[in-house]
């Protein structure tokens, strides 16, 4: 009696619903485009919808940017007080927002704002007290943790890094409220105008640099930037500044061109500063909140140099 041969198992037939193992992953370019569109829609929608969505969006953006800064500092060996810094950052943004709103409301309404102004003044005193006590709180934190393991430098370095994050990130981003609010209230068009100017500066610099770029602007910090690109970004930003007369006809041509020039000059400087920061601590991106785009500090680094200049310009010019 002969035994029949054992059946040979057949290869499994892939289901149509199962993805193919050979399917290539999404390219970096596709990730940048898709998540860039999602981020742009969220940004523009928040700015356009209301003052509250604007404040919530950029308040969260500011705190995330500060967290990314502290993350890079931890990568370099520092141990900043991230939670305390984040809380103070939120208070700074809310405090600047409140001062701007109350000040503009007082200018436009007059004597009927005494109660609100009094409440805002009390809140401002509390915030000022917290800020004045902040160095003491940070030093007490270091005293409680002293000596720290695997940290050879002074504990006051951690205090300095925590304060630097608030000065470098939180305070400039809070000044966005000065740009967004006027005596008539929240004006989303001004934020749209700022975004258009920043994008024009980046686009003009990229196009001119790719086409004509030969002379390096800061080769030790950012080898890809050229003087030709800087000129291209400056010219395109001025053109967009002129065109903003259709969006903001109440602003004079001189004011628009001065603001555009400030964006074209200080925006690239802000980008170079963050590039120097990343190189100094040995990281490629500040974070990974958006695939293909790095962190929010990478996206809004130009704002950190632009906003103090624009806020000063608006306060002086009116």
Residue, then its C-alpha position, 0 to 999 in steps of 0.5 A: x500500500x503506497x501512501x499518497x504524497x503530502x499536499x504542497x501548501x499553496x502560496x497565499x493569494x494576496x487580498x485586494x484589500x491588503x496593501x502591496x509590500x512593494x508599494x513605495x512610501x510617500x515621498x518627502x515632497x508629497x508629505x511637504x505638500x499635503x501637510x503644508x496645505x493642511x497647516x496653511x488652511x489651519x493657519x489662515x482659517x484661525x486668523x480669518x475666523x475671529x480674534x479668539x481663534x487667532x489668539x488660541x492658535x498663536x498662543x499654542x504656536x508660541x508655547x510649542x515654539x518655546x518647547x522646541x527651543x527648550x528641547x534643543x537646549x536639552x540636547x546640548x546638555x542644559x536642563x531649563x525649566x520647561x513647564x514653568x517657562x511654558x506657563x510664563x509664556x502663556x501669561x506673556x501672550x495673554x498679558x500683551x493681548x489684554x493690554x493691546x485690546x484694553x488700550x485700543x478700546x479705551x482710545x476708541x470708547x473713552x470714559x466708559x472703560x474705567x472698570x475694564x481698565x482697572x481690572x486689566x491694570x490689576x492683572x498687569x500688576x500680577x503678571x509683572x510681579x510674576x515676571x520679576x520673581x521669575x529669576x528667583x523661582x528659577x534659581x530656587x529650582x536649581x538650588x533644590x536640584x543641586x548638584x545635578x548629575x551629568x551636568x558639569x557647567x554652572x546651574x545658572x546656565x539653566x536659569x539663563x537658558x530658561x530666560x533666553x527662551x522667553x526673550x527669544x521666542x515668547x516675547x516676540x511672538x506675543x507682539x503679534x497682538x500689537x500688529x493684529x489689533x488696532x483702535x477699531x479692534x481685531x483686523x485679520x487683514x494685517x496678519x494676512x498682509x504679514x504672511x504674504x510679505x514673509x512668503x514673498x521674501x522666502x519665495x523671492x529669495x529661493x527663486x533668485x538664489x536658484x537662478x542667479x545665486x553665486x555669492x554666499x551670504x553666510x556660508x558658515x551658518x546657512x550655505x544655501x543662502x546667497x546675496x543674489x537670493x537676498x536681493x530677489x527676496x527684497x525686491x519681491x517683498x517690496x512689490x507685494x508691499x505695494x500690492x497690499x494697497x488693495x488689501x489695506x487701502x487705509x495704509x499709506x504707500x510709504x508705510x507699506x514699503x517700510x514694513x515690507x523692507x523691514x520684513x525683507x531684511x529682518x526675516x532672513x536674519x531671523x532664519x539665520x539666527x535659528x540656523x546658527x542655533x541648530x548648528x550650535x546644538x547639533x540638530x537638523x530640525x527644531x521638532x517634528x510636528x509636521x512631516x516634511x516641515x520640521x518644527x514650528x520654530x523652523x516655520x516661524x523663525x523669521x517672525x522672531x526678528x520681524x515682529x519686534x520691528x513691526x510692533x515698534x513701527x506700528x506704535x511709532x507710526x500709528 
